Structures are given as structure tokens and as C-alpha cells.
């Protein structure tokens, strides 16, 4: 079996994460993507990594890298 290429795995992982957020909040996937877009538009940040960095720096989320 051929390994999954990173350019294909990245969007798949992002969609999986957004779907999990929607499920946890009890909203639709489309609502999550709209909120993400609006936050990006209002902050001037468009890349998911920039938005993640903003959330981490604001103390909204933390990262556990495990042991």
C-alpha cells in the first residue's frame, strides 16, 4: 500500500478536526467553517496555522505533546 502524501493528508486532517469541533459544539460543519472564516477576516489571519497560533497565544487552547 502506498503511503498517503502529505498534500492529501493535510486537508483530510483539517476536515476531520473541523467535523469534530462541529460535533462537540452541536453545530454544523458549515457553521464552523463560517466562524473560522469570519475570525480570519476580522483578525487579518487567513492561514489555519496563524489562527491556531492566535488561539494558543490568547490562552484559549493548550497543546499537550505527551511524554
Backbone torsions as a table, in degrees:
resi	resn	phi	psi	omega
1	UNK	NA	132.8	-178.5
2	UNK	-78.1	136.4	179.2
3	UNK	-65.1	150.8	179.3
4	UNK	-72.6	132.7	-179.4
5	UNK	-75.0	141.2	-178.4
6	UNK	-54.9	-35.9	-178.9
7	UNK	-66.4	-20.9	176.2
8	UNK	-92.5	-33.3	-177.4
9	UNK	-73.0	-35.0	-176.9
10	UNK	-60.5	-52.6	179.0
11	UNK	-64.0	-34.4	178.8
12	UNK	-62.8	-43.5	179.5
13	UNK	-65.7	-43.1	179.1
14	UNK	-60.4	-46.3	-179.7
15	UNK	-64.1	-39.0	177.2
16	UNK	-61.2	-44.7	179.7
17	UNK	-63.8	-45.6	179.8
18	UNK	-64.4	-35.7	177.5
19	UNK	-65.7	-40.2	178.2
20	UNK	-66.2	-38.7	176.7
21	UNK	-61.6	-47.2	179.7
22	UNK	-58.5	-45.7	-179.4
23	UNK	-62.9	-44.5	-178.6
24	UNK	-64.6	-37.4	-178.6
25	UNK	-88.0	-9.5	-179.8
26	UNK	72.2	32.4	178.1
27	UNK	-124.8	172.3	-178.1
28	UNK	-82.6	160.4	175.7
29	UNK	-57.7	-41.6	-179.6
30	UNK	-61.5	-38.7	178.4
31	UNK	-65.1	-40.8	177.9
32	UNK	-62.1	-45.5	-179.0
33	UNK	-67.0	-33.6	176.8
34	UNK	-66.2	-44.8	177.2
35	UNK	-60.5	-43.5	-179.9
36	UNK	-61.7	-42.8	179.2
37	UNK	-63.2	-46.1	-178.4
38	UNK	-64.7	-40.1	176.4
39	UNK	-62.1	-43.9	178.6
40	UNK	-62.5	-41.5	179.9
41	UNK	-65.4	-42.8	-177.8
42	UNK	-72.3	-30.2	-179.0
43	UNK	-96.0	-12.2	-176.7
44	UNK	80.6	8.4	179.9
45	UNK	-102.8	123.8	-177.7
46	UNK	-109.2	-28.6	-178.2
47	UNK	-78.8	141.1	178.4
48	UNK	-59.0	-35.3	179.7
49	UNK	-66.0	-37.9	177.5
50	UNK	-66.1	-41.0	178.1
51	UNK	-65.5	-39.2	177.4
52	UNK	-64.7	-42.6	178.4
53	UNK	-61.4	-41.3	177.8
54	UNK	-59.4	-46.6	-179.7
55	UNK	-63.7	-40.1	178.9
56	UNK	-66.4	-47.7	-178.9
57	UNK	-64.6	-30.4	178.6
58	UNK	-81.4	-4.5	179.8
59	UNK	77.5	16.7	-180.0
60	UNK	-78.1	-27.7	178.4
61	UNK	-139.7	159.4	174.6
62	UNK	-128.6	159.1	-179.0
63	UNK	-114.5	129.2	176.2
64	UNK	-112.4	109.5	-178.1
65	UNK	-84.4	0.5	179.0
66	UNK	73.9	-171.7	-177.5
67	UNK	-93.9	NA	NA
